Amino acid sequence: MPPSPMSRARHSTKDLSRHIGRRFGLSLLAIALFLTSAAYGVYNQLNSQIDRQDVTTLLVDDPTAAPSHPVDDFDGRPVNILIMGSDVRREGEYDDGTEGMRSDTTVIFHLSADRKRIDVVSIPRDTMLAIPSCKLPDGSKSEAQSYAMFNSAFSTGANSSSNPADTKYAAACAMRTVANLTGMRIENFMVIDFSGFESMVNALGGVPMYLDEPIEDQNADLSLSAGCQRLNGQQALGYARTRYSVGDGSDISRISRQQKLMAAMMRAAMNKNLLTEGPALYDFISATLSSLTVDPAIGNLSTLAGLAMSMNSIGMQNVNFITMPNTVDPLDDNRVIPTDDASTVWEALRKDAPIPGTITHTSADGSTTAPTDQPSTPSASDGQETTPDQGAPAPAPAPAPAPSGQSAPVPTKDPALECR
């Protein structure tokens, strides 16, 4: 009998297909959220097929009603999950010939205790910070590092091992590093390879996106025109992978694009009822769960179903994507360091409070809010007409000017909302 999809969600990673690169931050939240939603759907679907006849009320005089739906094991408290993307090849090597494990994509997934808000904070891979001493697979400990790239924490914990059983060491070192950075203890993690990514996107029927410019990237196997595009699985992988062929070529701008893609994937998932399309649903779950490594606390279907149930009423406008506020490292123009605003974000997460409106964030409903450097004032060019790009949706109306001396949030809408 073949193993069930859930049994494949073991503490290991699968080999990646030859087209998949290593920096796919876009899919992490979409996988986590859609996975729990799909898992809950399957839970209910399978659960309803069992004929139950409860004798509890017949055996006691004062029975206590049992819950009629999966219970949220984290009820009444916030949930923090460190979600990491990993790229472990069969032979333990990357495209550049290095060995072991590496995670170039990491987000903090924060679910508020009242289950009304989700905040997802991306930590840039090029962030320079301190990495603590970590336990290694051979029983020794790594040397603490006072100034290192954040993405090296994962590989430091693995210590050149490509054994899937050692993923926990890599994850633990990254978690300890994030704890040092944020001042918050994170006890749950997901490590995701991207072998199931194409199947996930294809199960959604593709993802509608709006591209400001054409993209040609042979390394990412990508060729896309500007304007509205519905990306299939392979194209979404390429879009996630590309960096130098679009925009300013920075990892920070790529994170911004990936966050919009995450939001688009979530909207597509909400608009598509995979529960009525059995084969697509089960293919999706099988591909995704086989790519997943988690800690035991969130590593069973009942827990995922309970979490999904608790998140059921969260609107897209309350799912927020934030990039850790950062600035160029004065010691290296190709690296970044956290700013004071990053401390504001960490404090909000620690207190389970909303991220302040002064921090730029993108919501899953397609809106992006960013503070302005100066109060909004009319300019001489306001009366001049401009011609928008052909095919581009009309821009959202400008907000009212802020009072003098204050920073005004500037909401904008993702043009992809008009794409079909």
N, C-alpha and C positions, 0 to 999 in steps of 0.2 A: 504494500500500500504506500503510495507516495506521501511524503511529509506534507503537512498542512502549511499554508503560508506563514502562520504564526510561528511554527517550529523552525522556520528558516531565519527568524529574527534572533539568531544566536549571537554569542559574543565573538563575532568574527566579521571579516569583510570579504567580499567577493572580488574577483578580478574584473577590471574595467575593460570595456570594449576599446578597440584601437582608435576610435574617433574622439575619445573623451579626454579633455585636458584636466588640469588639476585645480583650477581656481573657479569653482562654480558656486559662489555665494548666493546667487539668486534663488536657488531651489530649497535652501535649508528650511526656512520657515514654511514655505508652501508644502514641503513634504511632511513636516511635523504636524501642521494643522490639518491638512487634507488626510493624512494618514489616520489621525485620531477620529476624524469625522467618518471616514470610510470604515474604519474598524468598528465604530459604533453601529453603523448601518449593517455591517455583516453580523455583528453580535446580535442585533435585534432580529435580523433575518433568520439566522440559525436558531436563535433562542425560541422563536415563535413556532418552530417545527416540533418542539418537544411537548408531548402531552403530559401535563403536570396535574396531579390531584393531591392537594395539600391536606394532610391529616392533622396538622399542628393544632388547629382549632378544635379538633375532636378529642384531643388528648389532655388539654388543660382547660381549667375553668375561666382563666383570664388571659386569653392569647394576646400576643403582641404582633401587630401586622409587620410582615416582612417587606422590605423595599421592593417596589415594582419595577425599578430600573437600576442600571449600574450605579454604584455609589462612588462619589468622588473621594478617593483616599486622601486627598489633600484639602478637603473641605475646610473652609474657615481660615486658610493661610495662603500666602502667595506662593507661587511655584516659579522657581528659577532653574532653567535648563541651559547648560552650555552646549550649543549645537556646533559641531565641527565637521567640515568636509575633508575627507581623506582620499588619497589616490595611491593605493597599494597595488602594484602590478603582480602578476603571477610569479615572475622571476625576481620580484623585490626591487626592481629598478624603475626609475623615472625616465622621462624622455631625455633628460640631460645626463643620464648615466649614474646618478647618485642612488644610493641604496637606502633601505629602511622605510620608514613611514614619514609622511609630511602632511600637514594641514595648513593650507594657505587661506582658509576661509573659516571665520569663527563669529558666531553671534550669540548674544545673551538673550534668551527668550524669557520674558517676565510676564506671568499671568497674575493679575491683581487678586487679592484675597476675596474681594467682593464679586469677582468674575465679570467685571464690567469693562475691562481694559486689557489689551495686550501691547507690550512694548518690546520691540526687537532692536537691540543695539549692535551694530556691526563694529568690530574692532579691526582696524586696518592691519593687514599682514606686515606692513613696513614700520609699525610702531616700535620705537626704541624704548625699552624698559628693563626692569630687573627681573631675572628669572631665578627663582629660589632653587635650593638643592632638592633634587627629586629622587625617589626610589626607582631603581632600574631593574630590568628583568633578571639580571644575574645576582641580585641581592645587594649590590653596592649602591652608592649614592652619587649623583652627579655633583660637580662643583657649582656653587652659586655663581651667577653672573650678574654684574651690576649694570651692564649696558649691552643689550642684545636685541635682535629683531624678535618681535612677538611670535612670528610663525615658526621660529626655531624651538619653541617650548615643547611642542608636540613631538618633534623628532628627537629632542633631548631625552624625553621620557622613554621613547622606544629604544634609544641607544643603538641605532643601526639595525635593530631587529625588524624583519618583515613577517614574523610569525603572527598571524591574526590573534592568537591567544594573548599577545603582549600589548594589544591595543589599549588595555586598561591603564598601562603604565604611561603611555603617550597622553591619554586623556587626562589622567591625574595630574601630570606635570602642567598641562595647559590650564587645568582648573585651579591649581595652586598659584599659577602666574596671574590669572584673572582675579583671584582673591586678593593678592597683593596689590593689584592695580586698582580695584574697586572698593576694597574694604568690606566686601560682602562674601559670605560663605555660600558656595554653590555646590550642592550635593548630588545633583542629577545631571546626566549628560547623554547626548546622542552623537555618535560618530557615523557619518553617512558617506559611503562611496556612491559613485554616480552611475553604476551599472544599470540602475532602473530608471534613470532620468528620462531617456527618450520614450520609454513605454508610458511613463506617467503623463508626459505632455501629450503624447498621441492618444491616450485614454481620454483626455480632455477635449479631443478634437482640434488640438492646436491652441495657441494663445495669441489673441489680437494685440499688436503693438503698433505704435507710431514712431517711425524713425526720422529724425531731423535731417539726416544725411545718408547717402548710400554707404554701404559697408562692403569692402572687398578684403578678405583676409584668407589667404591660402592655408596658413597654419591652423586656422579654426575651421577650415572647409566651409567658408561662408561667403555668399554673394547675395546681397540684398539691396533692393532699390529703396529710395527715400519714400516716405509716406506710410499709409496704412499697410500693414503686413500681418498675415496670420502665420505665425511661426510653428512649424512642426517640430517634432522632437529633436531631429538632427540640427535644424536651424537654431532652436533654442539653446542647444549645447554650444553651438558656434558663437551665438550672441553672448552667452555667459563667458566664453573663453576669450573673446577678442578684447584687446586693450589698446595696442598702439595704432590700430587701424581706424579708430574713431575718437572723436573729441580731442582732448589734450593728451591722451595717452597715459594718464595717471591712474593709479589703482583707486584713488578716491573717487574720481569721476566714474570709473567702472562700477564701484559700489553703488553710486546713485542710480545708474542705469539698471543694475541688478535689482535694486529695491523696487523700482517701477515694474520690473518683470515679475517679481514675487507677488506684488499687488495684483497684477493682471492675471496671474495664475490662480490666485485665490478667488478673484471675481469669476473666472471661468469655471472654477470648481463649484461655486455657489449657484451658477446659472445652469449647470449641467447635472441632471439627476442620474448619476452612475448606478444607483441602486436598481434602476429599471433596465440596465444594460449589463446583465450578469457577467458575460465573458470579459468585457472591458474592465469591470470592477475587479474581478478576481485576478486578471493579468496585472492590473495596476498594483494591487496589494502584494501579490507574490513578488513582483519586481522590486517594489520598495522595501518590503520587510527583509528580503534577502540581502539588501544593501545596508542594513541597519545594525549598529552595535549600541547597546544601551546598558545603563546600570539596572540592577534587579528591581529597584523600586518602581520603575516605569516599564519594565520588560515583560509585561503580560497583557493579554487582550482585555481583561476586566478593568485594569487600571487605565488603559488607553480609552476604553469605552466610557468610563466614569469621567475622565477629563474632558472628553468630547461633549458629553452631556452637559457638563458645567459651563462649557464655552458656547453652548448652542445659541444663546441670546446676545452674544457680543456682535454689534454691528460693524460693518467694514470701516466706518468712520472712527471706530475706537481701536483699530489695529494700527499701530504706529511704528514706522521704520525710522531709526535714527542712526547716523554715523557718528561714532565717538568724535566729539569736537577735537580738532587737532590743528597743529601748525607745523611748518617745516622745521626739521631739526637743525639748529644752528651749526652742528658739527658735520652734517651731511645733507645736502639738498635733496637727495633721493629717499630720505627717511622722514618720518613725522614723529611728533611727541604730543602727548595730551595737553590741552589748554585748561585754563581755570574752569571753563564751561563744562569740561568733562567731569570735574568734581561735582558740579551741579547735577549732572545726569546720574552719577553714582549715588549721590545722596538721595535723590528721588527714588531710585530703585531700592535702596536700603530701607527707606521709610514707606515703601509701597505707595508712593504718591505719584500723581501725574507728572510727566516730564514738563517743565516750564515752557510756556509758549515762546520764550526767547530763544529756544533751541530749534534749529531747523529740523523738520520732520515731514515724512511722507506717509499719508494714511492709505489704507487698502482701498478706500473708495475713490482713489485717483487724485486726491488733493495734496498739494505740498505747501507747507507754511514755513516762511522764513522771515526773520526780522530784517528790517532795513537798517543801513548804517546811519541814515539821517531821516528826519521826518519827511513824509511825502509832501512835496509842494509842486504847484503847477510850473511848467517850464515854457520857454518861448516856443518850443517845438510841439507843444500839446495840440495846437490847432492845425498842424500839418497832417495831411492824410498819408498813410503808408499802405502799401499793397502787400497783403499777406501771401505766403507761399500757396500756390495752387494746391487745392486738396486738403489744406490744413484746416482744422476746426477753428471756429472763431474763438479768440482769447476770452478768458473770464473777465468781467468788469473789475476795474481797479477798486481797491478798498478806499474808504474815506481816510483823509489825512489824519495822522496821529497828532495829538497835542504837542506843542513845541517841547523839544528836549526828550521826547520819548521815542522808543523804537516801535515801529508799526509792523505787525505781522502781515505778510503779503501772501494770501492764499492763491494758488494757481491750480488749474486742472490739467491732468494728463490728457493730451490729445487722443490717446489710445481709447478713451471712453467713447469716442465717436466712431471707432473702427469696429468692423464686424467680421 
